[in-house]
Amino acid sequence: MSEPEKKGSPWPWILVPIAAVGIFFVLRECRQSLPPADHAGSAEVTVPSGPDAPAPADPKPADPENAPAPAPAPQ
């Protein structure tokens, strides 16, 4: 005694391609409505510091005449 074959539903075969085509057009429309990325090439991101954050230390002073003299190297 063999069981009768179960037939699958045809709805996934209809809905999945329709959903894929619909998502394609939605994503294409989103991509076309994005503004151009002019600042995409900048690698450095500056974050403004809050009132609690200490001020960043300058590695090089702005005025070389007022800069402290470097310590002599030990011999």
DSSP file (Angstrom, degrees, kcal/mol; ACC not computed):
  #  RESIDUE AA STRUCTURE BP1 BP2  ACC     N-H-->O    O-->H-N    N-H-->O    O-->H-N    TCO  KAPPA ALPHA  PHI   PSI    X-CA   Y-CA   Z-CA
    1    1 A M              0   0    0      0, 0.0     2,-0.4     0, 0.0     0, 0.0   0.000 360.0 360.0 360.0 113.5    0.0    0.0    0.0
    2    2 A S        -     0   0    0      1,-0.0     3,-0.0     3,-0.0     0, 0.0  -0.772 360.0-117.0-100.9 145.6    1.6    3.2   -1.2
    3    3 A E        -     0   0    0     -2,-0.4     2,-0.1     1,-0.1     3,-0.1  -0.509  35.5-103.8 -77.1 147.2    0.5    6.6    0.0
    4    4 A P        -     0   0    0      0, 0.0     2,-0.1     0, 0.0    -1,-0.1  -0.459  45.4 -98.6 -68.5 144.5   -0.9    8.9   -2.6
    5    5 A E        -     0   0    0     -2,-0.1     2,-0.5     1,-0.1    -3,-0.0  -0.383  34.2-127.2 -66.2 136.7    1.6   11.7   -3.6
    6    6 A K        -     0   0    0     -2,-0.1     2,-0.5    -3,-0.1    -1,-0.1  -0.717  18.2-139.2 -86.5 132.1    1.1   14.9   -1.8
    7    7 A K        -     0   0    0     -2,-0.5     2,-0.1     1,-0.0    -1,-0.0  -0.770  16.4-132.6 -91.6 133.9    0.8   17.9   -4.2
    8    8 A G        -     0   0    0     -2,-0.5    -1,-0.0     1,-0.1     0, 0.0  -0.350  29.9 -93.4 -78.1 164.2    2.6   21.0   -3.1
    9    9 A S        -     0   0    0      1,-0.1     4,-0.3    -2,-0.1    -1,-0.1  -0.555  22.0-146.7 -77.0 140.1    1.0   24.4   -3.2
   10   10 A P  S  > S+     0   0    0      0, 0.0     4,-0.9     0, 0.0     3,-0.4   0.612  81.7  88.1 -80.6 -10.9    1.5   26.5   -6.3
   11   11 A W  H >> S+     0   0    0      1,-0.2     4,-3.3     2,-0.2     3,-0.9   0.880  82.1  53.3 -61.4 -41.5    1.5   29.8   -4.4
   12   12 A P  H 3> S+     0   0    0      0, 0.0     4,-1.8     0, 0.0    -1,-0.2   0.880 106.4  55.1 -60.0 -33.7    5.3   29.8   -3.5
   13   13 A W  H 34 S+     0   0    0     -3,-0.4    -2,-0.2    -4,-0.3    -4,-0.0   0.725 117.3  36.4 -70.1 -19.9    6.0   29.4   -7.2
   14   14 A I  H <X S+     0   0    0     -3,-0.9     4,-1.2    -4,-0.9    -1,-0.2   0.850 119.5  44.4 -95.7 -45.2    3.9   32.5   -8.0
   15   15 A L  H  X S+     0   0    0     -4,-3.3     4,-2.7     1,-0.2     5,-0.2   0.856 105.5  58.7 -74.7 -36.7    4.6   34.7   -5.0
   16   16 A V  H  X S+     0   0    0     -4,-1.8     4,-2.4    -5,-0.3     5,-0.2   0.941 108.6  43.5 -64.4 -48.5    8.4   34.4   -4.8
   17   17 A P  H  > S+     0   0    0      0, 0.0     4,-2.3     0, 0.0    -1,-0.2   0.896 115.0  50.6 -63.0 -36.8    9.2   35.6   -8.3
   18   18 A I  H  X S+     0   0    0     -4,-1.2     4,-2.2     1,-0.2    -2,-0.2   0.921 112.0  47.0 -65.4 -42.2    6.7   38.5   -7.9
   19   19 A A  H  X S+     0   0    0     -4,-2.7     4,-2.6     2,-0.2     5,-0.2   0.889 111.2  52.0 -65.4 -39.2    8.3   39.5   -4.6
   20   20 A A  H  X S+     0   0    0     -4,-2.4     4,-2.1     2,-0.2    -2,-0.2   0.921 111.8  45.4 -64.3 -43.7   11.8   39.3   -6.1
   21   21 A V  H  X S+     0   0    0     -4,-2.3     4,-2.0     2,-0.2    -1,-0.2   0.899 113.2  51.0 -66.4 -39.8   10.9   41.5   -9.0
   22   22 A G  H  X S+     0   0    0     -4,-2.2     4,-2.1    -5,-0.2    -2,-0.2   0.918 110.4  47.8 -63.9 -43.5    9.1   43.9   -6.6
   23   23 A I  H  X S+     0   0    0     -4,-2.6     4,-2.7     1,-0.2     5,-0.3   0.876 108.2  57.1 -64.7 -37.2   12.1   44.2   -4.3
   24   24 A F  H  X S+     0   0    0     -4,-2.1     4,-2.2     1,-0.2    -1,-0.2   0.939 110.1  42.8 -58.0 -48.0   14.4   44.7   -7.3
   25   25 A F  H  X S+     0   0    0     -4,-2.0     4,-2.1     2,-0.2    -1,-0.2   0.864 113.2  52.2 -70.5 -34.8   12.4   47.8   -8.4
   26   26 A V  H  X S+     0   0    0     -4,-2.1     4,-2.1     2,-0.2    -2,-0.2   0.943 112.5  44.8 -64.8 -46.8   12.1   49.2   -4.9
   27   27 A L  H  X S+     0   0    0     -4,-2.7     4,-2.3     1,-0.2    -2,-0.2   0.872 111.7  53.1 -66.0 -36.4   15.8   48.9   -4.3
   28   28 A R  H  X S+     0   0    0     -4,-2.2     4,-1.9    -5,-0.3    -1,-0.2   0.905 109.7  48.5 -64.7 -40.1   16.5   50.4   -7.7
   29   29 A E  H  X S+     0   0    0     -4,-2.1     4,-1.4     2,-0.2    -2,-0.2   0.891 110.7  50.8 -66.5 -39.3   14.3   53.4   -6.9
   30   30 A C  H  < S+     0   0    0     -4,-2.1     4,-0.5     1,-0.2    -2,-0.2   0.898 109.8  50.8 -64.2 -39.8   16.0   53.9   -3.5
   31   31 A R  H >< S+     0   0    0     -4,-2.3     3,-0.8     1,-0.2    -1,-0.2   0.878 109.9  49.4 -67.2 -37.0   19.4   53.8   -5.2
   32   32 A Q  H 3< S+     0   0    0     -4,-1.9    -1,-0.2     1,-0.2    -2,-0.2   0.769 108.3  53.6 -74.2 -24.6   18.4   56.5   -7.8
   33   33 A S  T 3< S+     0   0    0     -4,-1.4    -1,-0.2    -5,-0.1    -2,-0.2   0.484  83.7 108.3 -91.0  -0.9   16.9   58.8   -5.1
   34   34 A L  S <  S-     0   0    0     -3,-0.8     3,-0.1    -4,-0.5    -3,-0.0  -0.497  75.0-115.2 -72.8 143.5   20.1   58.9   -3.0
   35   35 A P        -     0   0    0      0, 0.0    -1,-0.1     0, 0.0    -2,-0.1  -0.435  42.5 -89.0 -72.4 154.7   22.1   62.1   -3.0
   36   36 A P        -     0   0    0      0, 0.0     2,-1.3     0, 0.0     3,-0.2  -0.369  36.1-123.0 -65.9 143.7   25.6   61.9   -4.6
   37   37 A A    >   +     0   0    0      1,-0.2     3,-0.7    -3,-0.1     4,-0.1  -0.701  42.5 161.8 -91.1  89.1   28.3   61.1   -2.1
   38   38 A D  T 3  S+     0   0    0     -2,-1.3     3,-0.5     1,-0.2    -1,-0.2   0.826  75.9  47.5 -75.7 -32.4   30.7   64.0   -2.4
   39   39 A H  T >  S+     0   0    0     -3,-0.2     3,-1.0     1,-0.2    -1,-0.2   0.176  77.4 107.1 -96.0  18.5   32.5   63.3    0.9
   40   40 A A  T <  S+     0   0    0     -3,-0.7    -1,-0.2     1,-0.2    -2,-0.1   0.765  74.5  57.8 -68.5 -24.4   32.9   59.6    0.4
   41   41 A G  T 3  S+     0   0    0     -3,-0.5     2,-0.3    -4,-0.1    -1,-0.2   0.623  78.7 104.3 -83.2 -13.0   36.7   60.0   -0.2
   42   42 A S    <   -     0   0    0     -3,-1.0    -3,-0.0     1,-0.2     0, 0.0  -0.551  46.1-174.4 -75.7 129.1   37.5   61.6    3.1
   43   43 A A        +     0   0    0     -2,-0.3     2,-0.5     2,-0.0    -1,-0.2   0.722  61.3  77.3 -92.9 -24.5   39.1   59.2    5.5
   44   44 A E        -     0   0    0      2,-0.0     2,-0.5     0, 0.0    -2,-0.0  -0.755  60.0-166.3 -95.6 130.7   39.3   61.4    8.6
   45   45 A V        -     0   0    0     -2,-0.5     2,-0.5     2,-0.0    -2,-0.0  -0.962   7.3-154.0-114.6 126.7   36.1   61.9   10.6
   46   46 A T        -     0   0    0     -2,-0.5    -2,-0.0     2,-0.0     0, 0.0  -0.867   5.0-163.8-103.7 132.8   36.1   64.7   13.2
   47   47 A V        -     0   0    0     -2,-0.5     2,-0.1     0, 0.0    -2,-0.0  -0.960  24.3-121.3-113.8 124.6   33.8   64.4   16.2
   48   48 A P        -     0   0    0      0, 0.0     2,-0.2     0, 0.0    -2,-0.0  -0.406  30.2-123.0 -65.5 139.2   33.1   67.6   18.1
   49   49 A S        -     0   0    0     -2,-0.1     6,-0.0     1,-0.1     0, 0.0  -0.581  20.6-129.0 -85.6 146.2   34.2   67.2   21.8
   50   50 A G    >   -     0   0    0     -2,-0.2     3,-0.5     1,-0.1    -1,-0.1  -0.213  32.5 -95.1 -82.7 177.7   31.7   67.8   24.5
   51   51 A P  T 3  S+     0   0    0      0, 0.0    -1,-0.1     0, 0.0    -2,-0.0   0.761 124.2  52.1 -68.1 -23.5   32.2   70.1   27.5
   52   52 A D  T 3  S+     0   0    0      2,-0.1    -3,-0.0     0, 0.0     0, 0.0   0.711  90.9  91.5 -83.6 -21.0   33.4   67.1   29.6
   53   53 A A  S <  S-     0   0    0     -3,-0.5     2,-0.1     1,-0.1    -4,-0.0  -0.509  81.0-117.0 -79.5 140.6   36.0   65.9   27.2
   54   54 A P        -     0   0    0      0, 0.0    -1,-0.1     0, 0.0    -2,-0.1  -0.395  36.8 -97.1 -71.9 154.6   39.6   67.3   27.5
   55   55 A A        -     0   0    0      1,-0.1     2,-0.1    -2,-0.1     0, 0.0  -0.462  44.6-105.2 -70.1 141.3   41.0   69.3   24.7
   56   56 A P        -     0   0    0      0, 0.0     2,-0.3     0, 0.0    -1,-0.1  -0.416  34.7-115.9 -69.0 142.9   43.1   67.3   22.3
   57   57 A A        -     0   0    0     -2,-0.1     3,-0.1    -3,-0.1     0, 0.0  -0.600  22.6-125.2 -80.8 137.1   46.9   67.9   22.6
   58   58 A D        -     0   0    0     -2,-0.3    -1,-0.1     1,-0.2     4,-0.0  -0.705  11.9-157.3 -80.5 124.3   48.6   69.5   19.6
   59   59 A P  S    S+     0   0    0      0, 0.0    -1,-0.2     0, 0.0    -2,-0.0   0.848  85.1  33.2 -69.9 -31.2   51.5   67.3   18.4
   60   60 A K  S    S-     0   0    0     -3,-0.1     2,-0.0     7,-0.0     0, 0.0  -0.989  89.7-123.2-124.0 129.1   53.2   70.3   16.8
   61   61 A P        -     0   0    0      0, 0.0     6,-0.1     0, 0.0     0, 0.0  -0.365  17.0-129.4 -67.7 152.3   52.9   73.8   18.1
   62   62 A A  S    S+     0   0    0      1,-0.2     5,-0.0     2,-0.1    -2,-0.0   0.858  97.2  47.2 -71.1 -35.4   51.4   76.4   15.7
   63   63 A D    >   -     0   0    0      1,-0.1     3,-0.6     2,-0.0     4,-0.5  -0.919  66.0-164.8-112.4 110.3   54.3   78.9   16.3
   64   64 A P  T 3  S+     0   0    0      0, 0.0     3,-0.4     0, 0.0    -1,-0.1   0.753  87.3  61.3 -67.5 -22.1   57.8   77.4   16.1
   65   65 A E  T 3  S+     0   0    0      1,-0.2    -2,-0.0     0, 0.0     0, 0.0   0.862 108.8  41.4 -71.2 -34.4   59.4   80.5   17.7
   66   66 A N  S <  S+     0   0    0     -3,-0.6    -1,-0.2     2,-0.1     3,-0.1   0.423  91.0 113.5 -91.8   1.2   57.4   80.1   20.9
   67   67 A A  S    S-     0   0    0     -4,-0.5     2,-0.1    -3,-0.4    -7,-0.0  -0.443  76.2-105.4 -73.5 143.9   57.8   76.3   21.0
   68   68 A P        -     0   0    0      0, 0.0    -1,-0.1     0, 0.0     3,-0.1  -0.413  40.1-104.5 -67.9 146.7   59.9   74.8   23.9
   69   69 A A        -     0   0    0      1,-0.1     2,-0.1    -2,-0.1    -3,-0.0  -0.472  38.5-109.4 -71.0 139.9   63.4   73.6   22.9
   70   70 A P        -     0   0    0      0, 0.0    -1,-0.1     0, 0.0     3,-0.1  -0.383  36.8-102.4 -68.3 148.9   63.7   69.9   22.6
   71   71 A A        -     0   0    0      1,-0.1     2,-0.1    -2,-0.1     0, 0.0  -0.445  43.3-102.1 -68.9 142.6   65.8   68.2   25.3
   72   72 A P        -     0   0    0      0, 0.0    -1,-0.1     0, 0.0     3,-0.1  -0.371  39.3-106.0 -67.1 146.2   69.3   67.2   24.2
   73   73 A A        -     0   0    0      1,-0.1     2,-0.1    -3,-0.1     0, 0.0  -0.489  37.5-108.8 -71.3 137.0   69.7   63.6   23.3
   74   74 A P              0   0    0      0, 0.0    -1,-0.1     0, 0.0    -3,-0.0  -0.407 360.0 360.0 -68.0 144.5   71.7   61.6   26.0
   75   75 A Q              0   0    0     -2,-0.1    -2,-0.0    -3,-0.1     0, 0.0   0.427 360.0 360.0 -94.6 360.0   75.2   60.6   24.8
